[in-house]
Amino acid sequence: MDLIADIIIVLLVTVGIIFTIVTVIGILRLPDVYTRAHAASKSATLGVMSLLLGVFLHFWWNEGHFSVALLLGIVFLFITSPIGGHLMTRAAYMSGVQPTELTVGDDLKEAVKEQRKESDKNTPDDE
Amino acid sequence: MNLFYSVCLVLVILSMLGLLYRVWKGPSVPDRLVALDAIGVMLISAIALLSILFDTPFFIDAILLIAIMSFIGTVSFSKFIERGEIIERGPNR
């Protein structure tokens, strides 16, 4: 039984480490900030969640310590990390960072332009 | 078993060094922000591996704390990049 527990824990930790390394390769090699945020926010989240699940099972099965804080940490990371990625890419777009030249279409550009036009029209009425 | 966790810890630290290269080199500010956010996430996994290596569950509270701090830092800094201020003034000053 101990052997099976150790195998499961080692598998989970190994998957976490592999996703961590994939994150670093993606951040170092991808061409612009949007693709880098794509690599960072997804694979880093999955990697750290898998690793924390392995650590949680280690403390539960081998040490007999059921840690609720670790479960809360997993849930919190799963909720907040994609939101952080969304906010970072949105801030990058609004501050004018150009996407890479391989980009085919940019639908957000027209939407932002229209919204700016409307807000310019509405501002003198408010004052 | 301890050797496996030590190797994992070394790999995590090497990944943090790779991300530090992106923080140092990144052409724009949001690049550095993305890399710093990922460094926060990897700090969490380093602390989890350290708590296995030191054989104590008392480091686990630090994991939740670092997750919350890293999220607040990311949100406030991206809001600063987008709007130029973090806490905006109300309509009636």
Backbone of each chain as ProteinMPNN parsed JSONL, in Angstrom:
{"seq_chain_A": "MDLIADIIIVLLVTVGIIFTIVTVIGILRLPDVYTRAHAASKSATLGVMSLLLGVFLHFWWNEGHFSVALLLGIVFLFITSPIGGHLMTRAAYMSGVQPTELTVGDDLKEAVKEQRKESDKNTPDDE", "coords_chain_A": {"N_chain_A": [[0.841, -1.207, 0.0], [1.962, 1.174, 0.78], [3.779, 1.394, -1.255], [2.199, 1.842, -3.523], [1.084, 4.315, -2.856], [3.416, 5.884, -2.817], [4.113, 5.692, -5.514], [1.989, 7.034, -6.793], [2.303, 9.608, -5.708], [4.86, 10.319, -6.616], [4.424, 10.292, -9.364], [2.571, 12.43, -9.634], [4.132, 14.61, -8.736], [6.156, 14.538, -10.618], [4.778, 15.132, -12.988], [4.056, 17.767, -12.371], [6.612, 18.99, -12.286], [7.433, 18.634, -14.926], [5.569, 20.236, -16.289], [6.288, 22.689, -15.228], [8.845, 23.05, -16.346], [8.158, 23.152, -19.028], [6.732, 25.524, -19.026], [8.834, 27.376, -18.598], [10.376, 27.021, -20.895], [8.514, 27.867, -22.801], [8.171, 30.581, -22.042], [10.691, 31.58, -22.53], [11.077, 31.194, -25.27], [8.89, 31.938, -26.915], [7.374, 34.386, -29.164], [6.056, 36.961, -28.521], [4.402, 39.07, -26.024], [1.828, 38.165, -25.564], [1.643, 35.477, -26.37], [3.516, 34.533, -24.593], [2.27, 35.003, -22.141], [0.157, 33.294, -22.489], [1.493, 30.818, -22.424], [2.514, 30.952, -19.819], [0.344, 31.332, -18.002], [-1.338, 29.119, -18.26], [0.128, 26.566, -18.266], [1.811, 26.815, -16.069], [-0.036, 27.032, -13.997], [-1.374, 24.516, -14.092], [0.815, 22.851, -13.615], [1.701, 23.619, -11.015], [-0.554, 23.035, -9.56], [-0.771, 20.255, -9.823], [1.607, 19.478, -8.59], [1.186, 20.439, -5.988], [-0.969, 18.868, -5.287], [0.271, 16.387, -5.187], [2.003, 16.84, -3.001], [0.126, 17.276, -1.018], [-1.112, 14.719, -0.888], [1.099, 13.305, -0.043], [1.517, 14.316, 2.568], [-0.853, 13.503, 3.651], [-1.088, 10.655, 3.377], [1.425, 9.56, 4.099], [2.269, 10.898, 6.386], [0.026, 11.289, 7.875], [-1.339, 13.696, 8.145], [-3.863, 15.753, 7.543], [-4.133, 18.346, 5.444], [-5.831, 21.222, 5.257], [-5.241, 23.745, 4.395], [-3.578, 23.423, 2.225], [-5.293, 22.32, 0.314], [-7.022, 24.488, 0.042], [-5.194, 26.284, -1.021], [-4.735, 25.091, -3.535], [-7.287, 25.369, -4.738], [-7.507, 28.157, -4.69], [-5.376, 28.954, -6.345], [-6.266, 27.828, -8.727], [-8.485, 29.407, -9.249], [-7.497, 32.08, -9.324], [-5.238, 32.354, -10.99], [-5.733, 32.229, -13.873], [-7.234, 34.597, -14.008], [-5.331, 36.489, -13.341], [-3.631, 36.197, -15.566], [-5.341, 37.059, -17.619], [-5.728, 39.766, -16.847], [-3.132, 40.742, -17.077], [-2.542, 40.436, -19.841], [-4.507, 42.078, -20.879], [-3.786, 44.568, -19.83], [-1.358, 44.805, -21.159], [-2.228, 45.012, -23.819], [-3.782, 47.355, -23.752], [-1.856, 49.207, -23.063], [-0.463, 49.386, -25.35], [1.319, 47.457, -26.446], [2.648, 45.863, -29.199], [1.379, 43.016, -30.974], [3.004, 40.007, -32.271], [4.492, 39.823, -35.602], [3.466, 37.716, -36.992], [0.795, 37.636, -36.588], [-2.578, 37.218, -37.639], [-5.283, 38.285, -37.588], [-6.901, 41.066, -35.904], [-9.246, 41.525, -33.909], [-9.875, 42.929, -31.656], [-8.936, 45.466, -31.943], [-10.639, 47.072, -33.533], [-12.915, 47.068, -31.882], [-11.985, 48.374, -29.579], [-11.43, 50.835, -30.703], [-13.967, 51.767, -31.527], [-15.194, 51.925, -29.019], [-13.671, 53.906, -27.774], [-14.345, 56.05, -29.403], [-17.072, 56.347, -28.841], [-16.973, 56.935, -26.096], [-15.644, 59.343, -26.174], [-17.601, 60.841, -27.407], [-19.527, 60.845, -25.444], [-18.427, 62.152, -23.285], [-18.45, 65.12, -23.308], [-21.186, 65.605, -22.805], [-21.521, 64.9, -20.194], [-20.315, 66.826, -18.709]], "CA_chain_A": [[0.0, 0.0, 0.0], [2.893, 2.305, 0.789], [4.42, 1.501, -2.564], [1.25, 2.472, -4.46], [1.011, 5.729, -2.479], [4.622, 6.564, -3.296], [4.092, 5.795, -6.979], [1.059, 8.102, -7.182], [2.88, 10.912, -5.337], [5.987, 10.626, -7.51], [3.866, 10.632, -10.677], [2.008, 13.786, -9.602], [5.209, 15.602, -8.63], [6.879, 14.568, -11.887], [3.968, 15.898, -13.946], [4.201, 19.175, -12.017], [7.934, 19.498, -12.682], [7.483, 18.704, -16.393], [4.837, 21.416, -16.737], [7.09, 23.863, -14.87], [9.923, 23.237, -17.334], [7.511, 23.579, -20.272], [6.461, 26.947, -18.857], [10.044, 28.182, -18.78], [10.745, 26.982, -22.317], [7.576, 28.73, -23.513], [8.417, 32.0, -21.772], [11.952, 32.013, -23.127], [11.186, 31.039, -26.718], [7.771, 32.444, -27.713], [7.818, 35.674, -29.735], [5.595, 38.225, -27.95], [3.937, 38.989, -24.633], [0.555, 37.448, -25.461], [1.932, 34.043, -26.387], [4.211, 34.196, -23.35], [1.278, 34.915, -21.068], [-0.579, 32.062, -22.758], [2.285, 29.705, -21.894], [2.735, 31.042, -18.38], [-0.822, 31.235, -17.12], [-1.965, 27.794, -18.27], [0.916, 25.405, -17.865], [2.311, 26.995, -14.704], [-1.127, 26.715, -13.074], [-1.586, 23.074, -14.039], [1.971, 22.228, -12.992], [1.773, 23.818, -9.568], [-1.682, 22.324, -8.95], [-0.434, 18.838, -9.745], [2.649, 19.302, -7.576], [0.606, 20.639, -4.653], [-1.791, 17.691, -4.996], [1.202, 15.353, -4.749], [2.469, 17.149, -1.646], [-1.023, 17.054, -0.128], [-1.265, 13.277, -0.69], [2.232, 12.862, 0.764], [1.29, 14.613, 3.983], [-2.036, 12.78, 4.138], [-0.906, 9.21, 3.448], [2.661, 9.128, 4.752], [2.46, 11.524, 7.692], [-1.23, 11.316, 8.611], [-1.701, 15.086, 8.452], [-4.77, 16.239, 6.498], [-3.898, 19.784, 5.454], [-6.876, 21.937, 4.525], [-4.645, 24.947, 3.788], [-3.029, 23.06, 0.914], [-6.441, 22.223, -0.606], [-7.453, 25.866, -0.224], [-4.217, 26.868, -1.933], [-4.978, 24.574, -4.881], [-8.496, 25.999, -5.274], [-7.243, 29.581, -4.903], [-4.555, 29.096, -7.555], [-7.074, 27.507, -9.902], [-9.381, 30.525, -9.544], [-6.903, 33.399, -9.547], [-4.14, 32.448, -11.956], [-6.231, 32.695, -15.183], [-7.642, 36.001, -13.924], [-4.104, 37.273, -13.429], [-3.181, 36.2, -16.956], [-6.24, 37.941, -18.378], [-5.462, 41.173, -16.524], [-1.825, 41.15, -17.603], [-2.586, 40.63, -21.297], [-5.337, 43.252, -21.153], [-2.963, 45.754, -19.574], [-0.366, 44.908, -22.224], [-2.871, 45.5, -25.046], [-4.201, 48.738, -23.584], [-0.696, 50.097, -23.016], [0.071, 49.559, -26.69], [2.336, 46.498, -26.87], [2.216, 45.272, -30.467], [1.564, 41.57, -31.115], [4.039, 39.622, -33.227], [4.114, 40.07, -36.996], [2.779, 36.547, -37.548], [-0.618, 37.713, -36.261], [-3.408, 37.326, -38.84], [-6.381, 39.224, -37.397], [-6.922, 41.752, -34.618], [-10.625, 41.983, -33.759], [-10.021, 43.816, -30.502], [-8.547, 46.827, -32.291], [-11.839, 47.825, -33.939], [-13.803, 47.226, -30.732], [-11.439, 49.425, -28.713], [-11.555, 52.129, -31.401], [-15.369, 52.198, -31.421], [-15.525, 52.311, -27.648], [-13.041, 55.204, -27.51], [-15.122, 57.077, -30.098], [-18.314, 56.578, -28.086], [-16.72, 57.592, -24.811], [-15.345, 60.734, -26.486], [-18.853, 61.52, -27.684], [-20.329, 60.975, -24.228], [-17.794, 62.94, -22.232], [-18.904, 66.505, -23.176], [-22.536, 65.687, -22.255], [-21.514, 64.741, -18.744], [-19.792, 67.997, -18.005]], "C_chain_A": [[0.871, 1.25, 0.0], [3.523, 2.522, -0.568], [3.506, 2.206, -3.556], [1.143, 3.967, -4.155], [2.22, 6.486, -2.996], [4.623, 6.725, -4.803], [3.181, 6.935, -7.419], [1.675, 9.47, -6.892], [4.003, 11.292, -6.297], [5.477, 10.98, -8.909], [3.332, 12.056, -10.69], [3.114, 14.837, -9.564], [5.972, 15.691, -9.953], [6.115, 15.335, -12.948], [4.074, 17.392, -13.661], [5.529, 19.75, -12.474], [8.024, 19.624, -14.2], [6.749, 19.947, -16.89], [5.573, 22.706, -16.373], [8.167, 24.135, -15.916], [9.344, 23.691, -18.671], [7.164, 25.068, -20.217], [7.691, 27.793, -19.149], [10.464, 28.197, -20.246], [9.824, 27.897, -23.124], [7.87, 30.198, -23.297], [9.699, 32.46, -22.441], [11.892, 32.039, -24.65], [10.057, 31.667, -27.525], [7.982, 33.917, -28.065], [7.281, 36.929, -29.062], [4.883, 37.989, -26.625], [2.657, 38.176, -24.514], [0.775, 35.945, -25.479], [2.676, 33.621, -25.125], [3.236, 34.082, -22.19], [0.414, 33.67, -21.241], [0.169, 30.866, -22.188], [2.32, 29.746, -20.375], [1.473, 30.739, -17.601], [-1.43, 29.841, -17.147], [-1.068, 26.716, -17.686], [1.508, 25.576, -16.47], [1.226, 26.652, -13.695], [-1.317, 25.213, -12.937], [-0.419, 22.385, -13.337], [1.976, 22.393, -11.489], [0.591, 23.144, -8.879], [-1.374, 20.842, -8.81], [0.612, 18.58, -8.656], [2.089, 19.462, -6.166], [-0.297, 19.477, -4.288], [-0.903, 16.535, -4.542], [1.689, 15.593, -3.334], [1.361, 16.91, -0.625], [-1.197, 15.565, 0.163], [-0.112, 12.723, 0.136], [1.978, 13.122, 2.247], [0.104, 13.831, 4.536], [-1.714, 11.312, 4.363], [0.332, 8.816, 4.229], [2.819, 9.715, 6.144], [1.179, 11.557, 8.506], [-1.684, 12.715, 8.988], [-2.547, 15.617, 7.316], [-4.734, 17.756, 6.497], [-4.928, 20.496, 4.596], [-6.297, 23.159, 3.814], [-4.103, 24.642, 2.401], [-4.156, 22.934, -0.115], [-6.949, 23.615, -0.974], [-6.497, 26.562, -1.183], [-4.423, 26.399, -3.356], [-6.185, 25.264, -5.508], [-8.247, 27.474, -5.59], [-6.402, 29.808, -6.159], [-5.384, 28.839, -8.806], [-8.004, 28.661, -10.262], [-8.592, 31.743, -10.02], [-5.867, 33.447, -10.659], [-4.613, 32.802, -13.373], [-6.691, 34.147, -15.164], [-6.422, 36.904, -14.008], [-3.569, 37.334, -14.856], [-4.027, 37.1, -17.831], [-5.924, 39.409, -18.124], [-4.138, 41.632, -17.111], [-1.878, 41.368, -19.114], [-3.442, 41.83, -21.659], [-4.554, 44.547, -20.925], [-1.921, 45.932, -20.667], [-1.004, 45.468, -23.488], [-3.225, 46.977, -24.923], [-3.015, 49.683, -23.511], [0.058, 50.097, -24.339], [1.202, 48.632, -27.073], [1.841, 45.806, -28.13], [2.37, 43.758, -30.43], [2.587, 41.264, -32.204], [3.558, 39.775, -34.675], [3.434, 38.874, -37.643], [1.281, 36.614, -37.329], [-1.449, 37.946, -37.525], [-4.481, 38.391, -38.65], [-6.343, 39.85, -36.02], [-8.321, 42.339, -34.433], [-10.769, 43.003, -32.644], [-9.737, 45.256, -30.871], [-9.763, 47.666, -32.675], [-12.769, 48.067, -32.752], [-13.308, 48.349, -29.824], [-11.607, 50.79, -29.359], [-12.975, 52.666, -31.293], [-15.696, 52.674, -30.021], [-14.907, 53.668, -27.304], [-13.856, 56.319, -28.151], [-16.387, 57.409, -29.314], [-18.049, 57.292, -26.78], [-16.305, 59.046, -25.037], [-16.617, 61.524, -26.744], [-19.625, 61.784, -26.395], [-19.718, 61.932, -23.22], [-18.265, 64.39, -22.174], [-20.31, 66.621, -22.61], [-22.525, 65.625, -20.739], [-21.119, 66.029, -18.045], [-20.726, 69.211, -18.104]], "O_chain_A": [[0.576, 2.239, -0.671], [3.772, 3.652, -0.989], [3.949, 3.053, -4.331], [1.115, 4.791, -5.069], [2.092, 7.582, -3.542], [5.067, 7.747, -5.326], [3.537, 7.713, -8.303], [1.588, 10.383, -7.714], [4.094, 12.438, -6.738], [6.029, 11.863, -9.566], [3.594, 12.813, -11.625], [3.045, 15.839, -10.275], [6.385, 16.775, -10.366], [6.701, 16.095, -13.718], [4.17, 18.197, -14.587], [5.579, 20.866, -12.99], [8.604, 20.578, -14.717], [7.225, 20.635, -17.793], [5.501, 23.695, -17.103], [8.383, 25.276, -16.324], [9.945, 24.507, -19.37], [7.281, 25.782, -21.212], [7.611, 28.798, -19.856], [10.855, 29.234, -20.78], [10.277, 28.614, -24.017], [7.831, 30.987, -24.242], [9.792, 33.608, -22.876], [12.596, 32.837, -25.269], [10.236, 31.912, -28.718], [8.689, 34.626, -27.349], [8.007, 37.922, -29.027], [4.775, 36.854, -26.159], [2.415, 37.559, -23.476], [0.166, 35.216, -24.695], [2.503, 32.504, -24.638], [3.352, 33.185, -21.356], [-0.011, 33.061, -20.259], [-0.429, 30.001, -21.547], [2.177, 28.717, -19.715], [1.512, 29.971, -16.64], [-1.995, 29.411, -16.141], [-1.443, 26.034, -16.733], [1.691, 24.59, -15.756], [1.51, 26.055, -12.657], [-1.41, 24.687, -11.828], [-0.62, 21.452, -12.56], [2.222, 21.435, -10.756], [0.713, 22.722, -7.729], [-1.684, 20.239, -7.783], [0.524, 17.608, -7.906], [2.463, 18.722, -5.256], [-0.396, 19.12, -3.114], [-1.264, 15.79, -3.631], [1.78, 14.654, -2.544], [1.604, 16.416, 0.476], [-1.405, 15.178, 1.312], [-0.297, 11.792, 0.92], [2.199, 12.245, 3.082], [0.05, 13.528, 5.728], [-2.027, 10.769, 5.423], [0.301, 7.826, 4.96], [3.444, 9.093, 7.003], [1.224, 11.824, 9.707], [-2.33, 12.911, 10.017], [-2.027, 15.905, 6.239], [-5.235, 18.394, 7.424], [-4.91, 20.394, 3.369], [-6.792, 23.566, 2.763], [-4.155, 25.486, 1.507], [-4.018, 23.371, -1.258], [-7.264, 23.893, -2.131], [-6.919, 27.331, -2.047], [-4.307, 27.189, -4.293], [-6.131, 25.693, -6.661], [-8.705, 27.986, -6.611], [-6.665, 30.724, -6.938], [-5.237, 29.528, -9.815], [-8.289, 28.882, -11.439], [-8.967, 32.375, -11.008], [-5.643, 34.517, -11.225], [-3.958, 33.61, -14.032], [-6.563, 34.856, -16.162], [-6.456, 37.95, -14.656], [-3.109, 38.382, -15.309], [-3.506, 37.82, -18.683], [-5.859, 40.207, -19.059], [-4.019, 42.761, -17.586], [-1.336, 42.349, -19.623], [-3.152, 42.529, -22.629], [-4.643, 45.491, -21.71], [-1.621, 47.057, -21.067], [-0.404, 46.303, -24.164], [-3.007, 47.758, -25.849], [-3.148, 50.855, -23.863], [1.105, 50.734, -24.452], [1.989, 48.977, -27.954], [0.753, 45.23, -28.142], [3.369, 43.252, -29.919], [2.985, 42.147, -32.963], [2.356, 39.848, -34.932], [2.878, 39.001, -38.734], [0.551, 35.754, -37.822], [-1.085, 38.758, -38.375], [-4.586, 39.309, -39.463], [-5.823, 39.257, -35.074], [-8.56, 43.502, -34.758], [-11.669, 43.842, -32.672], [-10.223, 46.176, -30.212], [-9.92, 48.801, -32.226], [-13.349, 49.146, -32.628], [-14.094, 49.173, -29.356], [-11.886, 51.78, -28.682], [-13.186, 53.845, -31.009], [-16.378, 53.682, -29.836], [-15.532, 54.486, -26.629], [-14.049, 57.383, -27.563], [-16.738, 58.576, -29.137], [-18.82, 58.168, -26.389], [-16.578, 59.899, -24.193], [-16.73, 62.692, -26.374], [-20.293, 62.809, -26.261], [-20.435, 62.472, -22.377], [-18.475, 64.886, -21.067], [-20.624, 67.634, -21.987], [-23.383, 66.204, -20.072], [-21.543, 66.289, -16.919], [-20.42, 70.272, -17.56]]}, "seq_chain_B": "MNLFYSVCLVLVILSMLGLLYRVWKGPSVPDRLVALDAIGVMLISAIALLSILFDTPFFIDAILLIAIMSFIGTVSFSKFIERGEIIERGPNR", "coords_chain_B": {"N_chain_B": [[14.161, 8.519, -1.916], [14.361, 11.106, -0.876], [16.326, 12.039, -2.535], [15.019, 12.237, -4.983], [13.162, 14.317, -4.469], [14.983, 16.35, -3.973], [16.2, 16.648, -6.475], [13.994, 17.538, -7.917], [13.594, 19.986, -6.649], [15.916, 21.342, -7.397], [15.472, 21.513, -10.146], [13.231, 23.182, -10.186], [14.359, 25.509, -9.167], [16.214, 26.091, -11.157], [14.411, 26.653, -13.214], [13.318, 28.993, -12.207], [15.539, 30.614, -12.457], [15.731, 30.762, -15.242], [13.386, 32.187, -15.757], [14.102, 34.549, -14.524], [15.949, 35.47, -16.315], [14.211, 36.301, -18.34], [12.91, 38.365, -17.001], [15.006, 40.141, -16.732], [15.666, 40.678, -19.374], [13.382, 41.226, -20.788], [11.507, 42.826, -23.388], [9.364, 44.643, -22.993], [7.33, 46.203, -20.394], [5.009, 44.614, -19.552], [5.958, 42.041, -20.252], [7.892, 41.549, -18.288], [6.203, 41.561, -16.11], [4.603, 39.286, -16.547], [6.583, 37.314, -16.347], [7.38, 37.676, -13.684], [5.052, 36.992, -12.311], [4.908, 34.274, -12.942], [7.215, 33.495, -11.624], [6.412, 33.822, -8.981], [4.513, 31.765, -8.824], [6.219, 29.582, -9.145], [7.776, 29.813, -6.889], [5.956, 28.995, -4.993], [5.792, 26.238, -5.551], [8.396, 25.534, -4.964], [8.472, 25.975, -2.206], [6.655, 24.052, -1.361], [8.025, 21.696, -2.043], [10.246, 22.017, -0.37], [9.03, 21.791, 2.122], [8.429, 19.121, 2.12], [11.018, 18.088, 2.09], [12.161, 19.027, 4.485], [10.473, 17.754, 6.164], [8.235, 18.738, 7.554], [4.963, 20.031, 8.24], [4.573, 22.74, 8.579], [5.221, 24.766, 6.894], [3.227, 25.141, 5.147], [1.246, 27.034, 5.359], [2.499, 29.27, 4.405], [2.389, 28.89, 1.705], [-0.276, 29.419, 0.858], [-0.339, 32.081, 1.631], [1.63, 33.266, -0.039], [0.437, 32.82, -2.492], [-1.855, 34.469, -2.351], [-0.664, 37.001, -1.991], [0.822, 37.243, -4.353], [-1.203, 37.302, -6.259], [-2.548, 39.679, -5.582], [-0.504, 41.522, -6.035], [-0.105, 41.195, -8.811], [-2.606, 42.012, -9.846], [-2.74, 44.701, -8.972], [-0.505, 45.839, -10.185], [-0.979, 45.441, -12.91], [-3.221, 46.957, -13.194], [-2.119, 49.426, -12.725], [-0.48, 49.677, -14.971], [-2.428, 49.779, -16.949], [-4.26, 51.936, -16.387], [-2.793, 53.943, -15.157], [-3.09, 54.664, -12.534], [-3.632, 53.253, -9.28], [-5.554, 53.15, -7.16], [-8.518, 54.594, -7.737], [-9.922, 57.949, -7.85], [-13.047, 58.988, -6.383], [-16.261, 60.091, -7.792], [-17.167, 62.397, -6.454], [-15.209, 64.722, -5.139]], "CA_chain_B": [[13.017, 9.42, -2.018], [14.848, 12.465, -0.67], [17.093, 12.435, -3.719], [14.038, 12.654, -6.003], [12.638, 15.66, -4.161], [16.068, 17.337, -4.143], [16.361, 16.916, -7.905], [12.855, 18.378, -8.325], [13.83, 21.345, -6.144], [16.947, 21.962, -8.242], [14.858, 21.845, -11.429], [12.375, 24.359, -9.997], [15.206, 26.695, -9.005], [16.746, 26.419, -12.483], [13.358, 27.324, -13.988], [13.22, 30.376, -11.74], [16.638, 31.377, -13.055], [15.338, 31.044, -16.623], [12.414, 33.288, -15.759], [14.823, 35.79, -14.182], [16.525, 35.982, -17.563], [13.163, 37.048, -19.052], [12.683, 39.62, -16.272], [16.113, 41.044, -16.988], [15.838, 40.955, -20.784], [12.108, 41.424, -21.458], [11.507, 44.11, -24.102], [8.36, 45.583, -22.499], [7.019, 46.03, -18.979], [4.166, 43.451, -19.297], [6.763, 40.821, -20.295], [8.485, 41.347, -16.954], [5.109, 41.255, -15.187], [4.253, 37.875, -16.76], [7.645, 36.465, -15.806], [7.361, 37.761, -12.219], [3.912, 36.204, -11.851], [5.291, 32.86, -13.018], [8.197, 33.247, -10.558], [5.635, 33.624, -7.756], [3.937, 30.422, -8.843], [7.261, 28.58, -8.925], [8.17, 29.909, -5.48], [5.02, 28.153, -4.252], [6.148, 24.82, -5.65], [9.659, 25.331, -4.246], [8.193, 25.869, -0.769], [6.019, 22.757, -1.134], [9.072, 20.667, -2.047], [11.067, 22.201, 0.835], [8.333, 21.281, 3.302], [8.618, 17.667, 2.137], [12.415, 17.761, 2.402], [12.384, 19.264, 5.908], [9.582, 16.839, 6.874], [7.362, 19.465, 8.47], [3.84, 20.658, 7.543], [4.317, 24.104, 9.059], [5.481, 25.752, 5.841], [2.146, 25.117, 4.159], [0.517, 28.305, 5.427], [3.216, 30.242, 3.562], [1.971, 28.683, 0.312], [-1.511, 30.19, 0.653], [-0.001, 33.503, 1.779], [2.329, 33.733, -1.239], [-0.53, 32.842, -3.595], [-2.691, 35.672, -2.234], [0.171, 38.195, -2.219], [1.196, 37.319, -5.763], [-2.379, 37.726, -7.022], [-2.793, 41.109, -5.338], [0.531, 42.279, -6.725], [-0.356, 41.172, -10.247], [-3.772, 42.83, -10.168], [-2.494, 46.135, -8.795], [0.473, 46.343, -11.144], [-1.569, 45.522, -14.255], [-4.113, 48.12, -13.199], [-1.272, 50.609, -12.867], [-0.046, 49.787, -16.378], [-3.548, 50.079, -17.833], [-4.92, 53.211, -16.136], [-1.888, 54.948, -14.642], [-3.226, 54.798, -11.088], [-4.098, 51.978, -8.732], [-6.814, 53.409, -6.475], [-9.014, 55.786, -8.422], [-10.727, 58.864, -7.047], [-14.479, 58.904, -6.598], [-16.801, 61.199, -8.581], [-17.314, 63.611, -5.644], [-14.0, 64.87, -4.346]], "C_chain_B": [[13.46, 10.867, -1.88], [15.633, 12.967, -1.873], [16.161, 12.924, -4.815], [13.53, 14.06, -5.736], [13.727, 16.721, -4.297], [16.262, 17.683, -5.606], [15.226, 17.805, -8.405], [13.073, 19.819, -7.881], [14.867, 22.064, -6.999], [16.353, 22.367, -9.588], [13.975, 23.086, -11.304], [13.226, 25.621, -9.889], [15.836, 27.096, -10.335], [15.69, 27.103, -13.342], [13.185, 28.753, -13.529], [14.352, 31.221, -12.303], [16.335, 31.713, -14.509], [14.336, 32.173, -16.715], [13.083, 34.612, -15.397], [15.508, 36.365, -15.41], [15.481, 36.782, -18.329], [12.856, 38.365, -18.341], [13.772, 40.634, -16.608], [16.069, 41.552, -18.417], [14.564, 41.481, -21.446], [11.965, 42.763, -22.131], [10.48, 45.1, -23.557], [8.062, 45.284, -21.034], [6.088, 44.831, -18.743], [4.894, 42.113, -19.431], [7.336, 40.512, -18.922], [7.412, 40.981, -15.952], [4.711, 39.788, -15.31], [5.307, 36.973, -16.133], [7.648, 36.506, -14.279], [6.209, 36.966, -11.637], [4.246, 34.722, -11.872], [6.342, 32.524, -11.963], [7.478, 33.042, -9.22], [5.045, 32.238, -7.682], [5.01, 29.372, -8.562], [7.826, 28.634, -7.522], [7.258, 29.045, -4.621], [5.439, 26.684, -4.336], [7.481, 24.545, -4.968], [9.401, 25.174, -2.755], [7.53, 24.539, -0.452], [7.068, 21.646, -1.103], [9.963, 20.785, -0.813], [10.375, 21.65, 2.058], [8.345, 19.755, 3.309], [10.04, 17.33, 2.593], [12.725, 17.967, 3.887], [11.439, 18.461, 6.786], [8.698, 17.549, 7.903], [6.192, 20.068, 7.71], [3.626, 22.125, 7.895], [4.585, 25.169, 8.009], [4.267, 25.963, 4.956], [1.322, 26.404, 4.19], [1.176, 29.357, 4.548], [2.792, 30.106, 2.109], [0.743, 29.529, -0.004], [-1.213, 31.69, 0.689], [0.673, 34.036, 0.512], [1.38, 33.777, -2.424], [-1.364, 34.115, -3.554], [-1.883, 36.925, -2.545], [0.509, 38.362, -3.694], [0.016, 37.764, -6.613], [-2.654, 39.216, -6.837], [-1.762, 41.965, -6.063], [0.298, 42.331, -8.222], [-1.508, 42.089, -10.631], [-3.443, 44.306, -10.059], [-1.511, 46.649, -9.838], [-0.104, 46.399, -12.551], [-2.571, 46.665, -14.321], [-3.313, 49.411, -13.338], [-0.811, 50.787, -14.31], [-1.202, 50.269, -17.242], [-4.066, 51.498, -17.641], [-3.992, 54.292, -15.634], [-2.05, 55.24, -13.167], [-3.876, 53.536, -10.553], [-5.443, 52.15, -8.045], [-7.369, 54.701, -7.037], [-9.829, 56.66, -7.478], [-12.203, 58.682, -7.35], [-14.969, 60.101, -7.393], [-16.943, 62.481, -7.767], [-16.082, 63.772, -4.771], [-14.132, 66.032, -3.386]], "O_chain_B": [[13.026, 11.743, -2.628], [15.614, 14.155, -2.194], [16.46, 13.902, -5.499], [13.468, 14.894, -6.639], [13.447, 17.855, -4.687], [16.462, 18.845, -5.958], [15.445, 18.71, -9.211], [12.782, 20.758, -8.622], [14.722, 23.25, -7.293], [16.679, 23.428, -10.119], [13.963, 23.938, -12.192], [12.878, 26.667, -10.438], [15.982, 28.284, -10.623], [16.003, 28.016, -14.106], [12.933, 29.641, -14.344], [14.164, 32.402, -12.596], [16.639, 32.814, -14.968], [14.404, 33.011, -17.614], [12.69, 35.668, -15.892], [15.642, 37.581, -15.546], [15.801, 37.82, -18.908], [12.576, 39.371, -18.994], [13.503, 41.827, -16.752], [16.39, 42.713, -18.673], [14.619, 42.096, -22.511], [12.275, 43.779, -21.509], [10.706, 46.307, -23.651], [8.479, 44.257, -20.498], [6.339, 44.071, -17.807], [4.495, 41.138, -18.793], [7.281, 39.377, -18.449], [7.656, 40.188, -15.042], [4.504, 39.115, -14.3], [4.978, 35.989, -15.469], [7.893, 35.483, -13.639], [6.356, 36.335, -10.591], [3.914, 33.992, -10.938], [6.37, 31.403, -11.456], [7.879, 32.196, -8.419], [5.062, 31.598, -6.631], [4.769, 28.401, -7.845], [8.305, 27.624, -7.006], [7.702, 28.436, -3.648], [5.443, 25.973, -3.332], [7.692, 23.45, -4.447], [10.029, 24.342, -2.102], [7.796, 23.948, 0.595], [7.017, 20.761, -0.248], [10.392, 19.77, -0.264], [11.028, 21.1, 2.946], [8.279, 19.145, 4.377], [10.244, 16.406, 3.38], [13.462, 17.181, 4.482], [11.57, 18.473, 8.01], [8.447, 17.022, 8.986], [6.401, 20.584, 6.612], [2.595, 22.696, 7.541], [4.229, 26.333, 8.192], [4.262, 26.855, 4.108], [0.767, 26.815, 3.172], [0.501, 30.234, 4.008], [2.824, 31.08, 1.357], [0.714, 30.258, -0.996], [-1.751, 32.465, -0.102], [0.337, 35.121, 0.039], [1.489, 34.662, -3.273], [-1.564, 34.768, -4.578], [-2.345, 37.806, -3.27], [0.489, 39.473, -4.224], [0.19, 38.512, -7.575], [-2.953, 39.928, -7.796], [-2.096, 43.004, -6.634], [0.478, 43.377, -8.844], [-1.421, 42.844, -11.6], [-3.811, 45.091, -10.933], [-1.658, 47.769, -10.327], [0.235, 47.301, -13.318], [-2.755, 47.274, -15.375], [-3.757, 50.366, -13.975], [-0.757, 51.908, -14.815], [-1.005, 51.067, -18.159], [-4.293, 52.203, -18.624], [-4.357, 55.467, -15.675], [-1.25, 55.978, -12.591], [-4.582, 52.833, -11.277], [-6.375, 51.391, -8.307], [-6.789, 55.771, -6.853], [-10.35, 56.201, -6.462], [-12.569, 58.268, -8.45], [-14.203, 61.03, -7.649], [-16.847, 63.568, -8.338], [-15.916, 63.057, -3.783], [-13.205, 66.314, -2.626]]}, "name": "protein", "num_of_chains": 2, "seq": "MDLIADIIIVLLVTVGIIFTIVTVIGILRLPDVYTRAHAASKSATLGVMSLLLGVFLHFWWNEGHFSVALLLGIVFLFITSPIGGHLMTRAAYMSGVQPTELTVGDDLKEAVKEQRKESDKNTPDDEMNLFYSVCLVLVILSMLGLLYRVWKGPSVPDRLVALDAIGVMLISAIALLSILFDTPFFIDAILLIAIMSFIGTVSFSKFIERGEIIERGPNR"}
